Structure formats: C-alpha cells, structure tokens
C-alpha cells in the first residue's frame, strides 16, 4: 500500500501537483474558516488597537449588519469580487459610509486569514470596489449656531437649572467633545488644568485644557464629597448623551 501511494504521489508530481501542498489544502477544506469566524478572529487580534478595546461594538457593527447575516457561514476562502459586489451593491450608494466601513474591515479580515495560511484573494475588495464604482455622496454640513447669538444662548443656559445645561456651558468654555465632558472626573483636574487622559480622547493622545474662572466655577459648584464624576446622574454615573441631546 505504501509503494502504491508513493507511486501515485510521484505521478502527481510529474503532472505538476505537489502532493504535500495538495494534502495540506485537503486538510484545510475539512476545517474551513467561515467568514463570521474569520471576522471574530480579526477583531480579537486588533482589539488592543481599537478605542475602548472595541467594547462599544462600533468596529463590528457594520459587519454585523451588512456582512455576517448574509455570508457569515460562507468559507472565507470562497470570497471573491463578485460575491462582494452582490453583497454591497444595495447599500453602496444608499449608505456609503456604513458600506465603506464594512468592506474595509472585511479587507482586514482577508489579510488576517492570509496570515493564518489560508488561500484567500487579497485583491477581492479592491476588485469589488472597481466593479461597484465610485460612491455617490451628498455631503450635508452639521448646522451650527451663528457665533453672534452665542452670548444670549449662554445666558439662557445659565438660567437653566438642568445639569445638562451646566455640562453644555462647560463644553462651550473648553471646546471639548461631548463624551469627554460627560465623563469628566474630579481626579482629572489639577489646579486650573484639565488633564484629559489618552484613553478618553478620540486621537488617543492626552490633552491639557486650561480652565477659565467660569469653567472652574462650574466644576466647584458640582463638587460633592466622595463624588467621582463632575456631571453625574442620580446613581452616580456620568450623565447620558441623551440628556445633552434633549437639551
């Protein structure tokens, strides 16, 4: 039997087939990696690079919506530009930002699968984008208040007793982001400087924000023995984004 198998292997070698590589490919087919599992593996490998360790779910969100429900059970090695074109065509122009995030993260997943030694097409996403064409985008600017109206609005906020109004005043005075303001801890304030830690910034870089007398007044008015957060709900947790949005 061994001689017969050796003779078969030699015949295959003469035909241009490497029996070792062929056997390895057969084993991989028996233990195929699905698109869903490949995405999960890629996410875990990149988790340390994602803000907040990816716990907010934003990295996986477009994949969970547009990719996994439709091709999650498909083998990652079967992915090609035609499958990707059919997958993203319905949303390529309708929801361009979400589609772009999903296909780019799928590209990272293919690279992860290639690093595992799987036979994937690393050009599949690039070719799919060529088939899908350039995205049609209608850019709309976020509406803003004319700066000349700000003093009157700020005065209205001063008369507003809600905690969200105090948080918005602090945001105006510091130019910080909503999440940075709502997550403000007393421990982050050193004298009249707000030392914003890197894990709470969008860029991952620490910020030193000087606090004016008005900003310090807001902070001191919120100070309470044992409190951790400056703008906190009744349960002691940071004020929610919805509070600011409603205001």
Number of C-alpha atoms within 10 A of each C-alpha: 6 7 8 9 10 11 12 13 16 15 13 14 13 10 9 9 13 13 15 11 10 12 11 10 14 12 11 15 13 8 10 16 18 18 24 21 18 22 27 13 15 19 21 13 11 13 15 11 11 14 18 13 15 16 11 11 11 12 18 18 14 19 21 17 13 18 21 18 11 11 17 18 13 16 18 25 19 13 18 17 19 14 13 21 20 12 18 21 16 11 15 22 18 13 14 17 14 16 24 18 16 21 23 13 20 21 19 18 23 27 19 20 23 16 11 10 10 18 15 19 19 17 13 20 23 14 17 21 19 12 15 18 13 11 16 11 12 8 6 6 6 5 6 6 8 7 8 8 9 12 10 10 13 15 11 11 18 13 10 12 9 12 17 23 19 22 25 18 20 23 18 14 15 16 11 15 13 16 16 15 22 24 18 23 20 19 12 15 18 12 10 13 15 20 18 20 14 13 13 19 16 12 10 13 11 14 16 13 15 17 19 13 11 11 19 18 12 16 20 11 10 16 14 11 5 8 15 18 22 25 25 21 13 7 7 13 15 19 23 16 12 9 15 16 9 7 11
